[in-house]
Amino acid sequence: RLYFSEVNQPDLVLTNSFITVAAEHHGGGTALAVLFDQVVIFKESAIYLLTPTGATSTWQVIAIVRGTGCVEAAALANVDNRILFLDERGVFEFDGIAVRKLSDRIEASIVGALELTRNEFFQAHHDIERKTWLLTYTRTDQTRNDREIVYHYDVSHPAGGPGPWSIFDREIGSYGSFHDADGNLVTVFGERVGLLSLA
């Protein structure tokens, strides 16, 4: 079920204010995102769209993609006019109409290498200044996030090699961003040793 609040009353959610999202199909709900004027609903192996206009009684949830979903709410981030997200089969982008797989060149680093019992600790982040999408996750049989992959989405790369991807074996618990005194957006990540900048 997807619950919604009353208009202009975000803290008021009535018991009957919900929409059922194909409860019997495609696993459980894993993530929500906003793209343009639509709510994107991710399940384990499907993507649905909701356009919340008009009376709530007329709202409809439409299945857009089947067979691809997101493993965890924090394992996605909006990048310009699309959403980049982690599925069990790799990293994909969704533009509101279709999905496209981005991670073919680093397949071995993802497929079969995710410790999905720890997926609630996976985290993605969009570094706007560096035009990168970052993801930290736990590899199979590990007990903490120990790998980071970075997608350089605004750089062209020759054929062969990892292409627009960088891979780092380092422990990262979380990402964040802030503006420094000069107005520059700084992305930081948290390790066991403290908070470090991606300078």
Protein Blocks (a to p, Z undefined) as FASTA:
>chain_A
ZZdddehilkbccfklccdehklggiaafbdcdehjbccdddfkbccddddehjfklpcc
ddfbghiacfbfklgccehjaccdddfkbccddehjaccdfklmmmmmmnopacfklmmm
gccdddfklopacdddddehiabdfbdcdddfkbccdeeijkjadcdddddfbdcddddf
kopacdddddfkbccdfZZ
